[in-house]
């Protein structure tokens, strides 16, 4: 389905509500059209679990032995989360 006709409407965000309006206003017509073309009639949910996995990968990459507070601040997590992630990284496999 081609949605290129949306490009010709002035201020198309005024016709939208909720998340669709936010996407249009914050990311523009082109991104809205791409997302709508791919996900039309499909509810989209951004799960926090994906971010947790990425945060753990970031900690594993950036941990230098002294930057627990900094990592917690950057990632908006607790220091406990950082400590637990580090422990998981250095945990010896069980045989």
Phi, psi and omega in degrees: 000127179270128179246017183299338179299338179298329179303334185272354180271130176282134179051057183296338181299334181292346178264359184251165177225163171058221184299324180299319179294318179299315179300314181298314183290319185274331186240349174095169183299315185300314179293318177303313181298316179298311181296317181294322179297322182279318190249014181302139180065018179234123176289135181247131180232128178262103184282139177293336183298328178294319179293324179299316178298319179292323178296319178297320178295320179297316179298314181300325181282320190262348183296128182238012179094346184225002190244036181297313180297317180298315179297318179299319181292313181301318186267358181056050177231171177281159174297327177302317178301317180295313179302314180298320179295317179296318179299319178297321183294319186262004179293135179282136179298143178271135181255000000 
